[in-house]
Amino acid sequence: MNENILGIVAGVLTSVSMVPQLIKVLKEKNVEDISWIMLLVLISGLSLWVWYGLLKDELPIILSNAFAVVLNVVLLICYMIYKKNKRHFLMKVPSYLYTFLFILVGKILPRVPF
């Protein structure tokens, strides 16, 4: 089997794994059972995979993980919109996560070919 096909199939399956959760959140407008910390860590990890794919020039890695980043960012936005506790949850995020995300964005954006 062509390894690119294997990578694309694996990427598609893992990328769409959050689609059922997103559909459920959009239908029920309930995010109480979702961990925002898990979403932030997942988005960070997926962003690193995109960066790695850019460095290695591996299209299956870039596309599948970029799609997963977008999907999970949408889920995080839904979390912010539908959260019942009106205190802004980002106030609880430890400062090291903010620092990590700013460094990550600063490293990825200059390498993206526009």
C-alpha positions, -999 to +999 in steps of 0.1 A: +000+000+000+012+035-008+024+051+024+008+085+015-026+068+012-021+051+045-012+085+060-042+102+045-066+075+057-051+076+092-053+114+092-089+115+080-100+090+106-083+108+135-093+142+123-130+134+121-131+118+155-143+150+171-171+156+146-197+136+166-189+156+197-192+189+178-225+179+163-238+169+198-227+202+213-243+222+185-276+203+188-278+203+226-260+235+233-244+218+263-207+217+271-208+208+307-191+174+301-163+187+280-129+196+295-116+229+282-081+219+294-082+188+272-092+210+242-063+234+248-038+206+252-052+188+221-051+220+200-015+227+211-005+191+202-022+192+168-006+226+161+028+211+168+019+183+143+011+209+117+044+226+124+062+192+121+044+185+088+055+219+075+091+212+085+091+178+068+069+189+039+044+161+046+011+171+031-010+143+048+003+154+083-003+191+075-038+187+061-052+162+086-039+180+116-048+215+103-084+203+098-084+188+134-071+221+148-099+240+131-125+215+143-112+217+179-110+255+179-147+255+168-154+232+197-135+255+220-155+285+207-187+265+213-175+259+248-170+296+255-205+304+240-225+276+257-208+274+291-234+279+318-211+294+343-208+330+331-173+335+346-149+336+318-131+302+319-100+317+303-093+335+336-086+300+351-060+290+324-025+289+339-002+315+325+023+289+312-004+277+287-008+312+274+030+315+271+032+281+253+004+291+228+020+325+220+054+309+214+038+282+193+019+307+171+050+328+168+070+298+155+044+285+131+032+316+114+065+328+099+069+293+083+034+292+067+038+298+029+012+325+020 
